[in-house]
Every structure is written in structure tokens, then in C-alpha cells.
Amino acid sequence: ASAAELGRKVNEALAQSENLIVICSPASATSRWVNEEVLAFKRMGRAERIFCLIVEGEPDATDLPGRAAEECFCPALRFTLDANGQQTSERTEPIAADARAGKDGKPNAKLKLIAGMLDVGFDALARREARRRRRRLLAVTAASLLGMAIATVLAISAYVARNDAQRRQAQAEDILGFMLGDLRKKLSTVGRLDLMRSVDDKATAYFATLKPRDLTDTALEQQARLLMDIGQVRLATGELAEAAAGFREALKRTSALYGRAPHNGNRLFDKAQAQYWVGYAAMEQGDNATAQTMFRSYYDSAVKLAAMNRDDFAWQKEMAYGLQAVAVMDKKLGRTAEAERGMRQVLAMYHVWLKQHPGNLQLRQEAANVVSWLGSLALGQGRLEAAENYFSENVQDLEQNMAAEPRNANWKEDSVYALRWLATAQTQRGRLASARASIASATALAAALYAHDPENNDYRVALAQRRLSQSGLDAVDDPRKAVQEVTMAASLLVAANAKDPKNQSAMTSLVGAHNQLALLALSRGDLDSAAKDVASSLALIAPAWKDTQDEDSRLQFAQARLLQGEIAQRAGHIGEATNAWNEARALLVADSKPEVAFGRLDLLVRTLQSLGQDGEAAPYLQRLNAAGYVPLRPWPGKAAPVAGVPARSGHGAHADNR
């Protein structure tokens, strides 16, 4: 074989190469092409530039008996060439680096090859390589140390930053706790919803900046409290649906938090508050079933809470609040005996607490509120003198609070309702001068509150109700003034109802205003105006009655039917009049076992007498007389029927007796 047999490209590569490295192994030793390449390189006069790298096999194994197969050098490496470039039988010693295990090893083998190609000594190259490795190791070590230093600095910075962030978050949570706690309580005494809304907005903005991973349990607890605070503001401004939605979300969150820590009293407290507000909003919307369920759940939570720490006065009071809420619903649903029993239990608690905390104004107000509820229960049973005494006690307690804190809007608002209840009892006992004085005081307070915060829908409704009560008294001897008062009341109630169509208190009061306008129109013989006002009453109360059949709605609905019958009778439509009066009668005697509620008797007597059923009316009239009840207007009797006085009732059952 000759070099011509090699490929052109291989020959070109060999010609351009200064060195030839041969990988030596038994496989390469028997390769024709490896042998030809070595021969070609030697024929170029570069035999001394051939370097061998032994990777497998054994050099000169052909000289050893029985081991020829292990030979790693091809023939061209083992023998010299003559002048003609032909292989001889003369042996040669190839320059070889041995990479096999136990020999030079791969690192030294590499260095031997490099030393040969560079024409330097192996030892010198090894020393240079050792120095290079040391420098590299030093660089790596330095880089590692620098990396460790940087990592340490970053770790310290992260630790400091984390602690700083935790400190800032703790400060923010403390500030937020103040905003949602002490600050909000102070603002509530001022009676400015815009300020409270501003605090709630700022707290909401803070939570919007937090990422989900930043929401600690403390932050989640504060979010739930914020939802309840916002809900209370929305209740006051008439945004009832939005308030109810916020309360439900708060209950969802507080229930989840309490579920994670069932022995944490603070979390149970928050859950109980959410249960109360969900029930309260449902009651305001006329959803008595939900209200009753939530109030009972609230009471159950309050009992558990009180048992957790008998020394925590705030938790002990929650049990009284829960029991009172259940009693309120009992009254609203006509369960008078259960309601009175519950209220007396609550009052007994307050009597003990007031002895322990005689200067606590909030405690006095809460006790006064329970007394007011007992007064309304007495009023509903026809115990008029007892009712007036209860209401007088309520008013006196609140007067003490107002004297101690004359700028506290809460005491003023409670006094508005207390004076109205007192005026109701005084009116039913025929003490009209006292009733006028009570209503005048209530109206002055309500007007001042509404002027101070015209966004407050509760203030708007309260002022309207006072003017409506004033109109009822004025109708006796000053019909013109009565019209002015009820017209102002109606205007306020239209605005309140537009603000919150689901507010039962505003709706039933507006029905009462239309009924009063119709009554006044009848008194001056204006049947057309009376008919329009009664139609307005029925348009509001008839559809609402399908959803909410509470006592206030029943009385206003019956009053509207009674007036509708009077208008038809005066217009000569006796059949229509009879039908309307029968509908009023059905409303007033429904659900009346064991006996008709005292609050229905005035309207029932007038309805029965208008129907000519004086005999059936007699026992009801006897109950009224026995109670010392004095009607604002004469009974119709057998004379030409005259529609009755405006239905006199509260404006709905609240946790506060309003």
C-alpha cells in the first residue's frame, strides 16, 4: 500500500500538520488506515513529530508469547523506514504517553503530549501546570470566598429587610387597629358618617396594597372587622343590600379564622359580631327567618365566649346582647311572653353590672335600652301606665348620659327614639300635653342630628317619624299644621325609601305618612286626595306584605284598608267599602290566639263599628277601656263611620328599641 491510497483530504491534512498524535489501542494497531497515515507522515520526514497516546493494550506485545492480540502499536510505529520510504525490520522506540490506569494517567499523559509538541521538558511543563492549577484553585477559592461574603451580606440585608418589613407591617397593623377601633368609636360619637367612611376607605386602600402572601391572620382579622364597619356605615346611609353582602363576607372570613383556632376567644368574638350583623341586616330587609337563625347563632357563640373567660367583662356582655337579640325577634314575631322573659333576664344582668360599674355611660345606655324594650312589651299588652313608667326611666337615663357627654351623637339618637316611645304611651293614656312636649323634644334632637349629617338615612327616617307623630297630635286641633308636618315627613321618607327600597322602617313609615294624609283629606271632605294617598299606601304595602308580615306592616296595611273603605262609603260605594273593611278585619284578627294583640285593638274596633258590628267590637272596646286607653278621635259607633287614627306603632324591631 502507498500514500496514494489515502484520500486526498487526509493527505492534505497530513501535509499541513506539524504533529501527528496516534491513539494507540489493539483496534488501531490492526487498522490499515492508521498504519498508512503513520507511514505517510514518516515519508514526509516527520517521524520525530509522531506522538503516541496509549489508551488500551500493551506496547510491543507481539514480542510476548501468546499476547500478540494485545499489541497497541501499529507496524509503522514499531519499525523504521529505509531511504525509499519502505518499512524495514529495524525496531524503533515511539514517543508515547500512557493514559492507562496505573501508568502516567490521563493528566500526565496529556502533559507529556503537550511537552513533546512544544519541545519542552515534561518536568518543566508539569511544574508550570501545577502553578497554573494553584493559581486557578486560588482564583476559585477567592471567588468562592467572595461569593460567600456577598451571600452573607445579602442574607444579612434580607434578614434586616425582613425584620424591617415585619416591623413596618406590625406598625401598619397597629395603626389600622387604632383606625378600626378607638378612632372609629370616637367618630361614631360625633355622628358624621362621612368621617367614618373616610377611615374605612383608607383602611380599604391599605389592604389593596397587600399581596396574598402578606395577609397574615392579623391582617385577615382586620379585614373582616373592616367589612363589618363598612357595612354599618352602609346601613346608616341606606345601602342595605351592600351592607348585607359585606356582613356575609365578614361572617365567611371570621368563621374560617375561628375554625383554624377554635380556642381563640378573639376570633370567636369576631365571628359572633358577624353573626349579629348578618341577622340585623336580614331583619332590616324583612327576612325574619334568616334574622332569627343568625340571632340564635349569635347567642350560642356569645355563651361559648363568656365561658372562655369569666373575667373578661366585654365577653360577658356579649351574652346579654345575644339574649336581647333573640328577645327582639320573639317580640317581632309576636311571641310576647318569650320576649319579655328574655328581656327581664338581660335587665337582671345589667343591674348587677351597674352596681359594679356605676359610672359607665355605655352600660347605662344599654340597660336603658332594655328598659325601653320592656316598655314596648308592656305597651303591646295594654299595660299603659307601666309602659309610660318604663319609657320615662329610659328617657331619664339618656338625659344623664347627654348631660355627661353633650356632644355624643349616640346618646342624642337614642333619646330621639326614647322620647317617641314615651309620647306614644302618653298619647294612648290621653296625656296629650305631655305627649306634645315629648314629641317636640324628640323632633328638635332629630332635626339637629339630620342637619349635622344629612347623608345618614337613619337620621332622615328618625326625623320623618317624629314629624309624623307630631302630625297625629296636631290633627286633633290644628289640621293645617298637621298637614304641614306630615308633608315634610313624607318628603323625607320618599328620599329615604329611594335611597334604600328594602328598608322596612322607611317603607312602613312612608305608608303611615300616606295614610295620615288620606285621613286629613277625609277630615276636610277631599275624597279625591284621600283616594290618591290610600292608593299610594297600598301600592307600597301590598307587595311588601307578601314578603314580610311583621306587626308594623300589618297595622299600616289594615289602616290603609280601613281608610279605603271610608272613602268608598262616602262616595256611595257601599259594596266596595264593605269589602275593604272586611279585608282590614281579616288582617287584624289573623294570628290572634290566644287573643288579639293590644296594639291592633284601636283599628279593629273602628273596623268592626264601621261594618256595623258593634256587638263584636264590644269586648275589644272593653279591653281598651280597662287599660285606660284614650283614643285621639271618637269611635265611629253607630253614627256615620269615621276612619280611625293613624296606626301607632314602632318603626320596627331593632337591637335598639327604635
C-alpha positions as CSV (number, residue, x, y, z in Angstrom):
1,A,0.0,0.0,0.0
2,S,1.1,3.6,-0.7
3,A,0.2,7.1,0.4
4,A,-1.7,7.5,-2.9
5,E,-4.3,5.1,-1.5
6,L,-5.2,7.7,1.2
7,G,-7.9,10.2,0.5
8,R,-6.9,13.5,-0.9
9,K,-8.3,15.4,2.1
10,V,-6.4,13.1,4.5
11,N,-3.1,13.7,2.6
12,E,-3.8,17.5,2.6
13,A,-4.4,17.4,6.4
14,L,-1.2,15.4,7.0
15,A,0.8,17.7,4.8
16,Q,-0.5,20.8,6.8
17,S,0.1,19.2,10.2
18,E,3.3,19.7,12.2
19,N,2.5,16.8,14.6
20,L,0.6,13.6,14.4
21,I,-1.0,12.1,17.5
22,V,-1.8,8.4,17.3
23,I,-4.4,7.0,19.6
24,C,-2.9,3.6,20.4
25,S,-5.0,0.5,21.1
26,P,-5.3,-3.1,19.8
27,A,-8.0,-1.8,17.4
28,S,-5.9,1.0,16.0
29,A,-2.8,-1.4,15.8
30,T,-4.6,-3.6,13.3
31,S,-6.1,-0.7,11.3
32,R,-4.8,-0.4,7.8
33,W,-5.7,3.3,7.6
34,V,-3.9,4.1,10.8
35,N,-0.8,2.3,9.6
36,E,-1.0,4.1,6.2
37,E,-1.3,7.6,7.9
38,V,1.7,6.9,10.1
39,L,3.7,5.7,7.0
40,A,2.6,8.8,5.0
41,F,3.7,11.2,7.9
42,K,7.1,9.4,8.2
43,R,7.7,9.6,4.5
44,M,7.2,13.4,4.8
45,G,10.3,13.4,7.1
46,R,8.4,14.0,10.3
47,A,8.9,10.7,12.1
48,E,10.2,12.6,15.2
49,R,6.9,14.6,15.3
50,I,4.7,11.5,15.8
51,F,3.4,11.2,19.4
52,C,1.6,8.2,20.7
53,L,-1.2,8.1,23.3
54,I,-1.7,4.6,24.7
55,V,-5.3,4.1,25.8
56,E,-5.6,0.3,25.8
57,G,-3.5,-2.8,25.1
58,E,0.3,-3.3,25.6
59,P,3.2,-1.8,23.7
60,D,5.4,-4.4,21.8
61,A,3.0,-7.2,23.0
62,T,3.9,-9.1,19.8
63,D,7.3,-9.9,21.4
64,L,5.5,-11.7,24.2
65,P,4.3,-15.3,23.6
66,G,0.6,-15.6,23.3
67,R,-0.1,-11.9,23.7
68,A,0.1,-10.6,20.2
69,A,-3.6,-9.6,20.3
70,E,-2.8,-7.1,22.9
71,E,-0.4,-5.1,20.7
72,C,-1.3,-1.4,20.7
73,F,1.3,-0.1,18.2
74,C,0.7,-0.5,14.5
75,P,3.7,-1.8,12.4
76,A,4.6,1.6,11.1
77,L,5.2,2.8,14.6
78,R,7.3,-0.2,15.6
79,F,9.7,-0.2,12.6
80,T,11.9,2.4,10.8
81,L,11.7,3.2,7.1
82,D,14.6,3.0,4.6
83,A,15.7,5.7,2.2
84,N,12.9,4.8,-0.3
85,G,10.3,5.1,2.4
86,Q,9.8,1.4,2.8
87,Q,9.3,-0.3,6.1
88,T,12.3,-2.2,7.4
89,S,12.7,-4.8,10.1
90,E,14.6,-2.5,12.3
91,R,12.8,-1.6,15.5
92,T,12.2,1.9,16.7
93,E,11.0,3.4,20.1
94,P,7.9,5.5,19.6
95,I,7.4,8.6,21.8
96,A,4.4,7.6,23.9
97,A,2.3,8.9,26.7
98,D,0.5,6.2,28.6
99,A,-3.1,7.2,29.8
100,R,-3.8,3.8,31.2
101,A,-4.7,3.4,34.9
102,G,-1.6,2.7,36.9
103,K,0.7,4.3,34.3
104,D,1.0,8.0,33.5
105,G,-2.7,8.7,34.0
106,K,-4.8,11.0,31.9
107,P,-3.5,14.3,33.3
108,N,0.2,13.4,33.0
109,A,-0.4,11.8,29.6
110,K,-1.9,15.0,28.4
111,L,1.1,16.9,29.7
112,K,3.6,14.5,28.0
113,L,2.0,15.0,24.7
114,I,1.9,18.8,25.1
115,A,5.6,18.8,26.2
116,G,6.6,16.8,23.2
117,M,4.8,19.0,20.8
118,L,6.2,22.2,22.4
119,D,9.7,20.7,22.7
120,V,9.9,21.4,26.4
121,G,10.7,19.1,29.3
122,F,7.9,17.2,30.9
123,D,9.0,18.2,34.4
124,A,9.1,21.9,33.5
125,L,5.7,21.6,31.9
126,A,4.4,19.7,34.9
127,R,5.6,22.5,37.2
128,R,4.0,25.1,35.1
129,E,0.8,23.1,35.1
130,A,1.0,22.8,38.9
131,R,1.4,26.6,39.2
132,R,-1.5,27.1,36.8
133,R,-3.6,24.8,38.8
134,R,-2.6,26.6,42.1
135,R,-3.5,29.9,40.5
136,R,-6.8,28.5,39.3
137,L,-7.5,27.0,42.7
138,L,-6.6,30.3,44.3
139,A,-8.9,32.1,41.9
140,V,-11.7,29.7,42.5
141,T,-11.1,29.9,46.3
142,A,-11.1,33.7,46.2
143,A,-14.2,33.7,44.0
144,S,-15.9,31.3,46.4
145,L,-14.9,33.4,49.4
146,L,-16.2,36.5,47.6
147,G,-19.4,34.7,46.8
148,M,-19.8,33.6,50.3
149,A,-19.2,37.1,51.5
150,I,-21.7,38.5,49.1
151,A,-24.2,35.8,50.1
152,T,-23.6,36.6,53.7
153,V,-24.1,40.3,53.1
154,L,-27.3,39.6,51.1
155,A,-28.5,37.3,53.8
156,I,-27.9,39.9,56.5
157,S,-29.6,42.5,54.3
158,A,-32.5,40.2,53.6
159,Y,-32.8,39.5,57.4
160,V,-32.7,43.2,58.2
161,A,-35.1,44.0,55.4
162,R,-37.4,41.2,56.5
163,N,-37.3,42.4,60.1
164,D,-37.9,46.0,58.9
165,A,-40.8,44.9,56.8
166,Q,-42.2,42.9,59.7
167,R,-41.8,46.0,61.9
168,R,-43.5,48.2,59.4
169,Q,-46.3,45.7,58.9
170,A,-46.7,45.5,62.6
171,Q,-46.8,49.3,62.8
172,A,-49.3,49.4,60.0
173,E,-51.5,46.8,61.7
174,D,-51.3,48.7,64.9
175,I,-52.3,51.9,63.1
176,L,-55.1,50.1,61.3
177,G,-56.2,48.6,64.6
178,F,-56.5,52.1,66.0
179,M,-58.4,53.3,62.9
180,L,-60.9,50.5,63.1
181,G,-61.1,50.6,66.9
182,D,-60.6,53.6,69.1
183,L,-60.7,56.2,66.3
184,R,-63.9,54.8,64.8
185,K,-65.6,54.7,68.2
186,K,-64.7,58.3,68.8
187,L,-66.0,59.3,65.3
188,S,-69.3,57.4,66.0
189,T,-69.9,59.7,68.9
190,V,-69.5,62.7,66.6
191,G,-72.3,61.4,64.3
192,R,-70.5,62.1,61.0
193,L,-70.8,59.2,58.5
194,D,-68.5,60.9,56.0
195,L,-65.6,60.8,58.5
196,M,-66.2,57.2,59.3
197,R,-66.5,56.4,55.6
198,S,-63.1,58.2,55.1
199,V,-61.5,56.0,57.7
200,D,-63.0,52.9,56.1
201,D,-61.8,54.0,52.7
202,K,-58.2,54.5,53.9
203,A,-58.2,51.1,55.6
204,T,-59.5,49.5,52.3
205,A,-56.8,51.2,50.3
206,Y,-54.2,49.8,52.7
207,F,-55.5,46.3,52.2
208,A,-55.5,46.8,48.4
209,T,-51.7,47.2,48.6
210,L,-51.1,43.9,50.3
211,K,-50.2,40.8,48.3
212,P,-51.8,37.5,49.2
213,R,-48.5,36.3,50.9
214,D,-48.6,39.4,53.1
215,L,-52.0,38.7,54.5
216,T,-51.3,37.4,58.0
217,D,-54.0,36.2,60.2
218,T,-53.9,39.6,61.9
219,A,-54.5,41.3,58.6
220,L,-57.3,38.9,57.8
221,E,-59.0,39.6,61.1
222,Q,-58.7,43.3,60.5
223,Q,-60.2,42.9,57.0
224,A,-63.2,41.1,58.5
225,R,-63.7,43.9,61.0
226,L,-63.4,46.4,58.3
227,L,-66.1,44.7,56.3
228,M,-68.4,45.0,59.4
229,D,-67.5,48.6,59.9
230,I,-68.2,49.4,56.2
231,G,-71.5,47.5,56.5
232,Q,-72.6,49.6,59.4
233,V,-71.9,52.8,57.5
234,R,-73.8,51.5,54.6
235,L,-76.7,50.6,56.8
236,A,-76.8,54.1,58.1
237,T,-76.7,55.6,54.5
238,G,-79.4,53.3,53.3
239,E,-77.3,50.9,51.2
240,L,-78.9,47.9,52.8
241,A,-78.1,45.3,50.1
242,E,-74.4,46.3,50.0
243,A,-74.2,46.2,53.8
244,A,-75.8,42.7,54.0
245,A,-73.3,41.4,51.4
246,G,-70.4,42.8,53.4
247,F,-71.6,41.3,56.6
248,R,-72.0,37.9,54.9
249,E,-68.4,38.1,53.6
250,A,-67.2,39.0,57.1
251,L,-69.0,36.0,58.6
252,K,-67.4,33.8,56.0
253,R,-63.9,35.0,56.9
254,T,-64.3,35.1,60.6
255,S,-65.8,31.6,60.6
256,A,-62.7,30.3,58.6
257,L,-60.3,32.0,61.0
258,Y,-62.1,30.7,64.1
259,G,-62.1,27.2,62.5
260,R,-58.3,27.3,62.4
261,A,-58.1,28.3,66.1
262,P,-61.3,27.2,67.9
263,H,-59.8,28.1,71.3
264,N,-59.0,31.7,70.3
265,G,-61.6,33.8,72.1
266,N,-60.9,36.9,70.0
267,R,-61.7,35.0,66.8
268,L,-64.9,33.7,68.3
269,F,-65.8,37.3,69.3
270,D,-65.3,38.4,65.7
271,K,-67.4,35.6,64.4
272,A,-70.2,36.4,66.9
273,Q,-70.2,40.1,65.7
274,A,-70.5,39.0,62.1
275,Q,-73.4,36.7,63.0
276,Y,-75.2,39.6,64.7
277,W,-74.8,42.0,61.8
278,V,-75.9,39.4,59.2
279,G,-79.0,38.9,61.4
280,Y,-79.6,42.6,61.8
281,A,-79.3,43.3,58.1
282,A,-81.7,40.4,57.4
283,M,-84.2,41.9,59.9
284,E,-84.0,45.3,58.3
285,Q,-84.7,43.6,54.9
286,G,-87.7,41.8,56.3
287,D,-86.1,38.4,56.2
288,N,-87.2,37.3,59.6
289,A,-86.3,33.6,59.2
290,T,-82.7,34.5,58.5
291,A,-82.6,37.1,61.2
292,Q,-84.0,34.6,63.8
293,T,-81.4,31.9,62.8
294,M,-78.5,34.3,62.9
295,F,-79.5,35.9,66.2
296,R,-79.8,32.5,67.9
297,S,-76.4,31.5,66.4
298,Y,-75.0,34.8,67.8
299,Y,-76.4,34.0,71.2
300,D,-74.8,30.5,71.1
301,S,-71.5,32.0,70.2
302,A,-71.8,34.6,73.0
303,V,-72.4,31.9,75.6
304,K,-69.3,30.0,74.5
305,L,-67.3,33.2,74.5
306,A,-68.5,34.2,78.0
307,A,-67.5,30.7,79.3
308,M,-63.9,31.1,77.9
309,N,-63.0,33.9,80.3
310,R,-65.4,34.9,83.2
311,D,-63.1,37.8,84.0
312,D,-63.5,39.5,80.6
313,F,-66.4,41.9,81.0
314,A,-66.7,42.6,77.3
315,W,-67.2,38.9,76.6
316,Q,-69.7,38.6,79.4
317,K,-71.8,41.4,77.9
318,E,-71.9,39.6,74.6
319,M,-74.1,37.0,76.3
320,A,-76.6,39.8,77.3
321,Y,-76.5,41.2,73.7
322,G,-77.2,37.8,72.2
323,L,-80.1,37.1,74.6
324,Q,-81.6,40.5,73.8
325,A,-81.3,40.0,70.1
326,V,-83.3,36.7,70.4
327,A,-85.9,38.5,72.5
328,V,-86.2,41.2,69.9
329,M,-87.1,38.7,67.3
330,D,-89.5,37.0,69.7
331,K,-91.3,40.3,70.0
332,K,-91.2,41.0,66.3
333,L,-92.8,37.6,65.6
334,G,-95.5,38.1,68.3
335,R,-94.1,35.8,71.0
336,T,-94.6,38.4,73.7
337,A,-94.2,36.1,76.7
338,E,-90.8,34.7,75.5
339,A,-89.6,38.2,74.6
340,E,-90.5,39.6,78.0
341,R,-88.8,36.7,79.8
342,G,-85.6,37.2,77.8
343,M,-85.6,41.0,78.4
344,R,-86.0,40.6,82.1
345,Q,-83.1,38.2,82.2
346,V,-81.0,40.7,80.3
347,L,-82.0,43.5,82.7
348,A,-81.1,41.4,85.7
349,M,-77.5,41.1,84.3
350,Y,-77.3,44.9,83.8
351,H,-78.5,45.6,87.4
352,V,-75.5,43.6,88.7
353,W,-73.1,45.2,86.3
354,L,-74.3,48.7,87.0
355,K,-73.5,48.2,90.7
356,Q,-70.0,47.1,89.7
357,H,-69.5,49.9,87.2
358,P,-71.7,52.8,88.4
359,G,-70.1,55.5,86.2
360,N,-70.1,53.5,82.9
361,L,-72.2,55.6,80.5
362,Q,-72.3,52.9,77.8
363,L,-73.5,50.4,80.3
364,R,-76.3,52.8,81.4
365,Q,-77.4,53.3,77.8
366,E,-77.5,49.6,77.2
367,A,-79.6,49.0,80.4
368,A,-81.9,51.9,79.4
369,N,-82.4,50.2,76.0
370,V,-83.6,47.0,77.7
371,V,-85.9,49.0,79.9
372,S,-87.3,50.6,76.7
373,W,-88.0,47.2,75.2
374,L,-89.8,46.2,78.4
375,G,-91.9,49.3,77.9
376,S,-92.8,48.4,74.4
377,L,-93.8,44.9,75.5
378,A,-95.9,46.4,78.3
379,L,-97.5,48.8,75.7
380,G,-98.3,45.8,73.5
381,Q,-100.1,44.1,76.4
382,G,-102.1,47.2,77.3
383,R,-100.3,47.9,80.5
384,L,-100.1,51.6,79.6
385,E,-99.1,53.0,82.9
386,A,-96.3,50.5,83.3
387,A,-95.2,51.3,79.7
388,E,-95.0,55.0,80.4
389,N,-93.0,54.4,83.5
390,Y,-90.5,52.2,81.6
391,F,-90.2,54.8,78.9
392,S,-89.8,57.7,81.4
393,E,-86.9,55.7,83.1
394,N,-85.3,55.2,79.7
395,V,-85.5,59.0,78.9
396,Q,-84.1,59.9,82.3
397,D,-81.1,57.6,81.9
398,L,-80.3,59.0,78.5
399,E,-80.6,62.6,79.8
400,Q,-77.9,61.7,82.3
401,N,-75.7,60.5,79.5
402,M,-76.3,63.6,77.4
403,A,-75.5,65.8,80.4
404,A,-72.2,64.0,80.9
405,E,-71.4,64.0,77.2
406,P,-73.4,66.7,75.4
407,R,-71.7,66.2,72.1
408,N,-72.2,62.4,71.9
409,A,-74.4,61.8,68.9
410,N,-75.2,58.2,70.1
411,W,-77.0,59.5,73.2
412,K,-78.9,62.0,71.2
413,E,-80.1,59.5,68.7
414,D,-81.2,57.0,71.4
415,S,-83.1,59.9,73.1
416,V,-85.0,60.6,69.9
417,Y,-86.5,57.1,69.9
418,A,-86.9,57.0,73.7
419,L,-89.0,60.3,73.6
420,R,-91.1,59.0,70.8
421,W,-92.0,55.8,72.7
422,L,-92.8,57.9,75.7
423,A,-95.0,60.1,73.6
424,T,-96.8,57.1,72.3
425,A,-97.6,55.8,75.8
426,Q,-98.7,59.3,76.9
427,T,-100.9,59.7,73.9
428,Q,-102.7,56.4,74.5
429,R,-103.3,57.4,78.1
430,G,-104.8,60.7,76.9
431,R,-101.9,62.8,78.3
432,L,-101.7,64.9,75.2
433,A,-99.8,67.9,76.7
434,S,-97.1,65.6,77.9
435,A,-97.0,63.8,74.6
436,R,-96.6,67.1,72.7
437,A,-93.7,68.0,74.9
438,S,-92.0,64.7,74.4
439,I,-92.5,64.8,70.6
440,A,-91.3,68.4,70.4
441,S,-88.1,67.4,72.3
442,A,-87.6,64.4,70.0
443,T,-88.1,66.4,66.9
444,A,-85.6,69.1,67.9
445,L,-83.0,66.4,68.6
446,A,-83.7,64.6,65.3
447,A,-83.6,67.8,63.3
448,A,-80.2,68.7,64.8
449,L,-78.8,65.3,64.1
450,Y,-80.0,65.3,60.5
451,A,-78.7,68.8,59.9
452,H,-75.3,67.6,61.2
453,D,-75.1,64.6,58.9
454,P,-77.7,64.7,56.1
455,E,-76.2,61.6,54.5
456,N,-77.4,59.5,57.4
457,N,-80.5,57.7,56.3
458,D,-81.3,56.6,59.8
459,Y,-81.3,60.3,60.9
460,R,-83.6,61.1,57.9
461,V,-86.1,58.4,58.9
462,A,-86.0,59.3,62.6
463,L,-86.8,63.0,61.8
464,A,-89.6,61.9,59.5
465,Q,-91.2,59.7,62.1
466,R,-91.1,62.4,64.7
467,R,-92.9,64.8,62.3
468,L,-95.4,62.0,61.5
469,S,-96.1,61.6,65.2
470,Q,-96.4,65.4,65.6
471,S,-98.9,65.4,62.8
472,G,-101.1,62.8,64.5
473,L,-101.3,65.0,67.6
474,D,-101.9,68.2,65.6
475,A,-104.7,66.6,63.7
476,V,-106.9,66.8,66.8
477,D,-107.0,70.6,67.0
478,D,-104.8,72.1,64.2
479,P,-105.4,70.1,60.9
480,R,-103.5,72.7,58.8
481,K,-100.3,72.3,60.9
482,A,-100.9,68.6,60.8
483,V,-100.8,68.7,57.0
484,Q,-97.5,70.6,57.1
485,E,-95.9,68.2,59.4
486,V,-96.9,65.1,57.5
487,T,-96.0,66.6,54.2
488,M,-92.5,67.2,55.5
489,A,-92.4,63.7,56.9
490,A,-93.5,62.2,53.5
491,S,-90.8,64.2,51.6
492,L,-88.1,62.8,53.9
493,L,-89.4,59.3,53.7
494,V,-89.7,59.3,49.9
495,A,-86.0,60.2,49.8
496,A,-85.2,57.5,52.4
497,N,-87.2,54.9,50.5
498,A,-85.5,55.9,47.2
499,K,-82.1,55.6,48.9
500,D,-82.9,52.1,50.3
501,P,-86.1,50.5,48.9
502,K,-85.6,47.4,51.1
503,N,-85.6,49.3,54.4
504,Q,-88.7,48.1,56.2
505,S,-88.7,51.0,58.6
506,A,-88.6,53.7,55.9
507,M,-91.2,51.8,53.8
508,T,-93.8,51.3,56.6
509,S,-93.3,54.9,57.8
510,L,-94.0,56.1,54.3
511,V,-97.1,54.1,54.2
512,G,-98.1,55.7,57.5
513,A,-97.5,59.1,56.1
514,H,-99.8,58.4,53.1
515,N,-102.4,57.1,55.5
516,Q,-102.2,60.2,57.6
517,L,-102.5,62.4,54.5
518,A,-105.6,60.4,53.5
519,L,-107.1,60.8,56.9
520,L,-106.6,64.6,56.9
521,A,-108.0,64.8,53.4
522,L,-111.1,62.9,54.6
523,S,-111.5,65.3,57.5
524,R,-111.8,68.2,55.1
525,G,-114.0,66.2,52.7
526,D,-111.4,65.9,49.9
527,L,-112.2,62.4,48.7
528,D,-110.0,62.6,45.6
529,S,-106.8,63.5,47.5
530,A,-107.7,60.8,50.1
531,A,-108.1,58.2,47.4
532,K,-104.8,59.1,45.8
533,D,-102.9,58.8,49.1
534,V,-104.6,55.5,50.0
535,A,-103.7,54.2,46.6
536,S,-100.1,55.2,47.3
537,S,-100.1,53.4,50.6
538,L,-101.5,50.2,49.1
539,A,-99.0,50.3,46.2
540,L,-96.2,50.2,48.8
541,I,-97.6,47.9,51.4
542,A,-99.5,45.2,49.4
543,P,-96.4,43.8,47.6
544,A,-94.2,44.2,50.7
545,W,-96.8,42.3,52.7
546,K,-96.2,39.2,50.6
547,D,-92.6,39.0,51.7
548,T,-92.7,40.4,55.2
549,Q,-95.7,40.1,57.5
550,D,-94.5,41.8,60.6
551,E,-96.7,43.7,63.1
552,D,-95.9,47.2,61.9
553,S,-96.7,46.3,58.3
554,R,-99.9,44.6,59.4
555,L,-101.1,47.7,61.2
556,Q,-100.3,50.1,58.3
557,F,-101.9,47.7,55.8
558,A,-105.1,47.4,57.9
559,Q,-105.2,51.2,58.3
560,A,-105.0,51.7,54.6
561,R,-107.9,49.2,54.0
562,L,-109.9,51.0,56.7
563,L,-109.4,54.3,55.0
564,Q,-110.1,52.8,51.6
565,G,-113.5,51.6,52.9
566,E,-114.3,55.0,54.4
567,I,-113.6,56.7,51.1
568,A,-115.8,54.2,49.2
569,Q,-118.6,54.6,51.8
570,R,-118.6,58.4,51.5
571,A,-118.6,58.0,47.7
572,G,-121.7,55.8,48.0
573,H,-120.0,52.6,47.0
574,I,-121.2,50.5,50.0
575,G,-120.1,47.2,48.5
576,E,-116.6,48.4,47.9
577,A,-116.5,49.8,51.4
578,T,-117.7,46.6,53.0
579,N,-115.0,44.6,51.1
580,A,-112.2,46.9,52.2
581,W,-113.3,46.8,55.8
582,N,-113.6,43.0,55.7
583,E,-110.0,42.9,54.4
584,A,-108.9,45.1,57.3
585,R,-110.8,42.9,59.7
586,A,-109.1,39.8,58.4
587,L,-105.6,41.4,58.8
588,L,-106.4,42.4,62.4
589,V,-107.8,39.1,63.6
590,A,-105.2,36.8,61.9
591,D,-102.7,35.0,64.1
592,S,-104.5,36.3,67.1
593,K,-104.6,33.4,69.5
594,P,-105.0,33.3,72.4
595,E,-106.3,36.9,71.9
596,V,-105.9,39.8,69.6
597,A,-102.8,41.8,70.3
598,F,-103.5,45.0,72.2
599,G,-101.8,47.1,69.5
600,R,-104.4,46.0,67.0
601,L,-107.5,46.8,69.1
602,D,-108.0,50.5,68.1
603,L,-108.1,49.7,64.4
604,L,-110.2,46.6,65.0
605,V,-112.8,48.4,67.0
606,R,-113.1,51.1,64.3
607,T,-113.3,48.4,61.5
608,L,-116.0,46.4,63.2
609,Q,-118.0,49.5,64.1
610,S,-117.7,50.7,60.5
611,L,-119.1,47.4,59.4
612,G,-122.0,47.9,61.9
613,Q,-120.7,45.0,64.1
614,D,-120.8,46.9,67.4
615,G,-121.5,43.7,69.4
616,E,-118.4,42.0,68.1
617,A,-116.4,45.2,68.8
618,A,-117.7,45.5,72.4
619,P,-115.2,43.1,74.1
620,Y,-112.3,44.7,72.3
621,L,-113.5,48.1,73.3
622,Q,-113.8,46.9,76.9
623,R,-110.2,45.8,76.9
624,L,-109.1,49.2,75.7
625,N,-111.2,51.0,78.3
626,A,-109.9,48.7,81.1
627,A,-106.3,49.6,80.1
628,G,-107.1,53.3,80.4
629,Y,-106.8,53.8,76.6
630,V,-108.0,57.2,75.3
631,P,-108.5,57.4,71.5
632,L,-107.4,60.5,69.7
633,R,-110.7,60.6,67.9
634,P,-114.2,59.5,68.8
635,W,-115.2,55.9,67.9
636,P,-117.4,55.6,64.9
637,G,-120.1,53.7,66.8
638,K,-123.5,53.6,65.1
639,A,-123.0,57.1,63.6
640,A,-121.6,57.7,60.1
641,P,-118.3,55.8,60.1
642,V,-115.2,57.9,60.5
643,A,-111.8,56.3,59.8
644,G,-109.6,55.8,62.7
645,V,-106.5,57.5,64.0
646,P,-103.2,56.7,62.3
647,A,-101.8,53.4,63.3
648,R,-99.5,53.9,66.2
649,S,-96.6,51.5,66.4
650,G,-92.8,51.4,66.5
651,H,-91.0,51.6,63.3
652,G,-89.6,48.1,63.5
653,A,-87.7,45.8,65.9
654,H,-84.1,46.7,66.3
655,A,-81.4,45.7,68.7
656,D,-82.0,49.2,69.9
657,N,-85.7,49.8,70.7
658,R,-86.4,52.3,67.9
